Each structure stands twice: as C-alpha cells, then as structure tokens.
C-alpha cells in the first residue's frame, strides 16, 4: 500500500470515529491496554477500573432490568413473576438495577450509595390517579464503589379498582442531582 493510501485510510478513520477514544476515559483505557501488553495485568486492571470510574461518574443515572418478581435476594438473583396481574390488595414487588449513581460518604470511611423512588399511577385512559414520593429507598455503605447494586421495591397499591394501570417511577440519586424515569404496567384483577 502506498503512503498516500495509508494516510487516506487513517484520515477516514479519524474523521469517522467520534471522540470515543478522546478524553480522560479513553486515555485511561489506552494506558490499561499498554500495561496489559507489557505483562502487568494487575496494573492494567487498576488503570481500567479508573477508566470505568470516570465513565460511571460521567454517565446519567439509569435503571436497567426492571422486573416484576415473586422474590429477589441479590444482584441478578430473582424469580420473575409469571404475569403482571394482581389480586386487589396483593403486594407488587419490583426488582431493578440502577447504574450511574453517585457515591457519598457515611463519615466512617465508607462510600455511601443512596437512592429513592417516587411513583405516579396512571389509568388506562391516561388519567393521573396519584403520586407518592419516596415509596422506596435503598442505602448501602461499602469500602468500594460497588457497581452491582439491586433495588427491591415492595409496593402496596390498595384501593385501586380492577383495571389496567401504568406505574411511572422517578429514581433519585441522593448523592447528586441525577434522576432516572422508568415505567411498568400492572393489572388489578376484577
């Protein structure tokens, strides 16, 4: 390949590749790759984790893997409910995995994760039936910046007549101003 062709390919790649490798996150990841290539696996992992930390802090709060469950006892450890239909007064249990949250301090040398959730119940016709703030809260103290966190929310929607409903949630990160909306549908059997 001629030098002009090589330069043209490199220019095309530089123009077509968005700033994916630019900035602090990309720099740290590149350093991790160099350390790995030199045989320093532990150093590479530390540098890669610092890239992950920078990425985590830059990303918005989001809620993944929202499931209606029968039980939930840990991250990825849940029994998904067969349907979204409930008897009047039956407890609704949600499992979710928040990402992008911040870390505070508990004053004892631990990082503190603190999240809360608000709910708005909407009828099938689109009418807002009510909103409640902080229907659930999770607070976790840890020596490290945990990324695998699950949030189990037990809901009681007593008083809803039979019908289909949409539950709109807003998660709040109490260590930042980040929020994340998410939604799930339920039905109260007649």
N, C-alpha and C positions, 0 to 999 in steps of 0.2 A: 504494500500500500504506500502511496506517495505521501509525503509530509503534508501536502495541501489537503488530501483526503482525510488524513488522521485529524488534522486541525478542524476540518469541517464537521466531522463526527463529534469531536469534543465540544465544539461551539453549539451544535444542535442539542447535545445532551445538557449543556449548561443552561441553554435557553429554555428547554422543555421541562427540565426538572425544577419544580418550585423549590423554594428555600428549605427543603426537607433536611438538608444537612448543614444548614447555616445556624449560627447562634449557639448558645450555651448547651442545649440538649445534644445537638449534632456533634459539637466539639468533644463533649464528654464521651459520647458513644464511640467516636473515632479513636479517642485515647484508649478506651477499653479494648477496642479491636487490636490496636498496636500492642498493648500489654499481653493480650491473649496470644498473638502471633509470636511474641518473644518468649512464651512459655510461662508467663506469670498469671496463672489462672485466678488466684485469689485477688491479686491487684486489679485484674481485668473486671472481676465481679464487683469489687468495691467501686470502681470507676463507672461501671454500667449502672449500678444502683444509684450513683449520684446523678446520672443522666435521667434515670427513672424518677428520682425525687424532683428534679427540675421540671420534667414533663408533668408529673402529678400536680405540682403547685400551679402550673400554667393552665391546666385543663379546667373546664367548667365542672360543677357538680352535676352528676347524672345518676340515674337509678336504673340498674340493669336487672334482668331476670326476675321480674315481678311475677309471682305465682300465688294462686290461692291454694293453700295447703291444709292437710289434716294435722301434720306435725312438722316442726323444724327445730333442730337441736344444734346446728352448727353450719359453717360456711359450706354450701353445697350439700348439706345433709338435711333433706326434707322429703316428705311424702306428698306429692301433688294431689290435690283434690280431683276427683273424677269429673265434677261438673261445678258450675257456678250458681246452682240453685240451692237456696237455704229455706229452712222452716222459719216461720215467724219467731223472732227472739233467739235464733241459733247464732252462735259466735262465728264471726268471719275471721280467718287467720291468713295474713299475708306474709310471704317471705320475699325479701328483696336484697339486692346487693348494691349499695351506694359506692360510687367512685368519685374521685376528685375532691374529696373533703379535705379540710384543713386540720391542723394539729395545734392545740393549745397546750397548757401546762397545768398539772394538778398541784403544783407547788411542792411536790415531793420528789422531783426528778423524773417524773413520767410524762410522756406525751399524752394528751387527752383528746379523744375524738368525742364530739357531742353533736348529735343530730336530733331534730324534731320534725314532726309531720302534722300538717293541717289537712282537713278533708272538707270537700264540698260535695253534697249529694244532689244529683240532677235526675229528674224524672225522664221517662222515655220521650215525653213531649218537649224536653229541653228546659223545663222549669227548674230553677234552683230552689231546692227544698230546705237547705240549711247548710251552714258552715260551722265547723268547730276547729279551734286552734289547739295545737299540741295534743292531738289524740294519742300520740305515741312519742316516745323519746328513748334514745339509746345513748349511753355514755360509757366509754371504755378507756381505761388508763393502761398504758403499756410502755415498756422501756424502749420499744422500737416503733417506727412508723408503719403500723400494720396496714396492709392493702386488702387483705381478705377479711372483709367485715360483712356480716349479715345482719339484717334488721328484721325482727319478727314483730308484726303488728297485730294485736288482738282487737277486733272491732266488735262493738255491740250496736246494732242499728235497730234497737227495739222501737216499735211504734210505726215502722214503715208498713203500709198496706201491701198486699200482694201486687206484684208487678216487676217490671224491669227497670234497673237504675244504672246510672254511670256514677262512679266514685272518682272525683278528680282530687288528686293529692298534690301538695306542695311540700317538698322536703327542704328544711332549712339547716345549713351548716352553722352551728353556733360559734365557730371559730373564725368565720369570715362572713362576708355578705352574700355568699353563693346560695342560690336556691335551684331546685330542680322539680319540674312538674312531671307527674306520671298519672296514668288512668287505668282503672279496671272496671269491668262490668259485672253486675250481680243481678240475681233474680230472687225475689221473695215469693215462695210458693203460696198458692191460694188454698 
